[in-house]
Every structure is written in C-alpha cells, then in structure tokens.
Amino acid sequence: MKRADIVTLDKRHVWHPYTAMETYIAQTDPMVVVRAEGPYLYDADGRRYLDANGSWWVSTLGHRHPRLVKALVEQASALAHVSLAGITHEPAARLAEELVAIAPGAERAGLPTDQRLSRVFYSDNGSTAVEVAIKMAAQYWAQNGRPQRTRFITLSGAFHGETVGATSVGGVPLFREVFGPLLFDVVHVPSPAEEGGWERAFAAVERTLREQGDTVAGVILEPVLQGAAGMQLYSPAFVKAVREATRAVDTFLIADEVFTGLGRTGARFAVDLADVVPDLLCLAKALSGGLLPFGATLATERVFSGFLGAKDRALYYGHSYCGNPLGSAVAREVLAVYRDEDVLGQVARKSIRVKAAFERMASTVPGLVRPRALGMVGAVDLGGGGYLSHGGWRVYEAARRRGLYLRPLGDTVYIAPALNIPDEALDELLHGVEASLREVAGS
Ligand SMILES: *Cc1c(COP(=O)(O)O)cnc(C)c1O
C-alpha cells in the first residue's frame, strides 16, 4: 500500500493516543514506519530515524533483537496461547522462577521469608500490573483485619498508567482532572523531585502515615525516576525513608518499576539503588523487550499468604492474556540477553556519556535549564512551560529533519534509547539532540 493511502485511511479511522486529533488530521504528516531494526526506525520513504525513546520506553534491547524474535517464533510454533486458569505451562512457570531469583532482596541473606518477593501475578501491560498491585493491597487489608485501609499515598507528578484505578493514583493534573468524579480517594504528597527536596515530600508521607496510617493501604511510587512527569529524578534516600516509615506503621510499599525496571536507571531495579525491598513490584515495558504487551506484579510471601484459606479470599482478577506463553517466552529470553550481553555493564559505560552530553548542552545552548541524567535517560528543559507547551515540539520537528524520533514531554526534551544502543548510534543521537536544540534556541 502506498504511503499516502495509509495516511488517508489512518486519518479517516484511527484515533491516536495522547493526540489532539483535530490538529493531527489537519496538520500532521505522520511518520509511516515500515520496519524497525536495532535502534532505528525506517519509514515508507526509505528514511532512517534513530528511535530516541525506544518506542515509548519498551524497546530496551533495540527493535527485533534476533534472539527475542527467535524465542517468539519458536514459542508460537508450539503454544501461542492458553488461559492461566487451572492450567499452567513451562514459559510462565520458568519465568516466575527467574523473576523471583533476580527480584530486589533475592540475594539478601537474612531477609525474612515473608518479606521476599516470591510470587508472580501476570497481566498484560503496565497499567494492569499497577491495577493488580492496588487490588492486592486493598483486598489484603479488607480480609486481614484492617478493612478501613482503602486509601493510597501517591506523589505529585506520578504516572502509573491509564485504567481508572491507575489514573486514581496518578498525579499529573492534565491526565486526571476530567475524570475527577470517577477516581477513588488518594492522598497526594509533594514530589521528592520538586524544589524543597525529598525531605519535604517525606515529611508529608511520614505525617500522613502517623496521623492517618489506619486508612492507608499503601504508598505507591516510581522509585528514583518519575518518567511521564518529565524525567524527574530524586534521591534514593526518599525511597529508603518511605520504606522505613511504611514498616513502622506496617503498611505496604508499592514500587511501580514499569519504566525503571530492568536497567533503565543503571541498576537492575531502581529500588536496588536504595537497597529497598517493596511489598509489591510492578513490571512491564522492558520485560517483553518491545515485542508484545506483557506485565507482571511481584508480591511478597506475606501478601500472597493473605489470600489463602476460604474460596472467597482469593484474588478474583485475571486478564484474558495473562501469562501468555509468547510473552512469557520472550520475557525469559529478555532476561537471558541481559545476562549474556551484560546489559547493565553497557548502561554503566554509556550512561557517563549521556550525562556529560546533557550537561554540555545545558551549558552551551542558550535557554536550556535543569540538565539531568541517570542510567540511559538524559533530559533537559526549555524553560518551565509544562506539558502543553510547544517548545519541545519545535525540537521534535528539528530532530525529525535530522533523522531522529525525539518525542518530547511538553517542554522536556529527553532520550531513553535502547540500553544496548551501539556506541556510534549513541554518538549520532547525542549530536542530533544537541543540534536540534541549538537550531530551535537560535531561531
Ligand atoms: C508506562 C507506564 C505505566 C503504564 O504502562 P502501560 O503498559 O502503558 O499500560 C505505568 N507506570 C509507569 C511508571 C509507566 O512509565
């Protein structure tokens, strides 16, 4: 099919995510991608683009990593799908064992059994991985003597996904305001990434737990890096302090590592930077290497035990595709590639260059503020315009002309490329970002 025909059909019928459709239909000439390989996207005009955000943060091993494709094809030829209700299969069972073996705290001697992340509940994406954690926490307290514990503490700027539950614990006003009447009650505390520092945010958490801990089912956070808020970084000391405070009143800590999990920050999990073991850990995105939707929620043995006993104590929850054999097989191969290609080691080496490049840009390109970087994330702001500002989109256009797909978060220009991006491609990316920023700054 010709490029123009695809665009015509698209504009007639496809409703795009996070897109003002009137403007899109009238003005946008979308990229029509026909192929993707490693860090690159190829469009219908034969142009090549560096994928600066790993296709919304999922493609951490590059597009179509040969080993992942092979694992997918082999699994598809044997068992593509079966429900996980009263049935099990090797990929789901083995993946669960492998996730538990690398989970935060797995190697910590002396960690009590009930605090170990030893159980894996599968779902199909990041939002559902969070939804599962919310329901587990709420139901745990409902049937284990603390039914008044129904509220969650969440951070300003938090992003936990798109379902109504995940939106309820979100903290980006633009994404929640219109649904206000539908959302459940949460306690918002300042983000530890805001001015005032993590201590101010922690004081709010601590006070809420001390005064209202009887009503709090858990604290949910994106450890160390709030992605959708605009790549906001904060100190691991906050995560550690929240862990201690939740233990003091015996409530749950939910770590949403849908974005940070599996190496994005340089550590295997961002909670590892704080040496913290949460009660619930949400994974998706990198877990299936950008091949297909897949999610998992890890729970401690204690949380799991709270659902044993009579039938009405079970978690009545499950998606059609949970534990899907294709996703499970690919996720196992993702973990194997991480081991065999020393992906965390690669991040450690490359992250130094990402950080240096963003610092250099901020000091040489006029108008840039707050350069920041951690692991394979680098970001800088064009003033303080926020999510609906246009500056980032002007950089996006400049970058696109240079063969870079650099979708901004409002006025935040950032990269979150494949963790195994080859060195030459990383150089090309960093130079392209700098040149695009310079072009917009100078116009
Ligand atoms: C992307 C994201 C989600 C939602 O994941 P989906 O797979 O898009 O539903 C949840 N939490 C965080 C931290 C994310 O970055």
The ligand as an ORCA input file, in Angstrom:
! r2SCAN-3c Opt
* xyz 0 1
  C       4.198      3.411     31.045
  C       3.976      3.324     32.499
  C       2.840      2.684     33.023
  C       1.743      2.149     32.139
  O       2.170      1.101     31.339
  P       1.328      0.697     30.033
  O       1.976     -0.543     29.554
  O       1.472      1.848     29.087
  O      -0.078      0.492     30.459
  C       2.728      2.579     34.387
  N       3.681      3.067     35.205
  C       4.775      3.685     34.745
  C       5.806      4.168     35.704
  C       4.960      3.856     33.371
  O       6.032      4.502     32.913
*
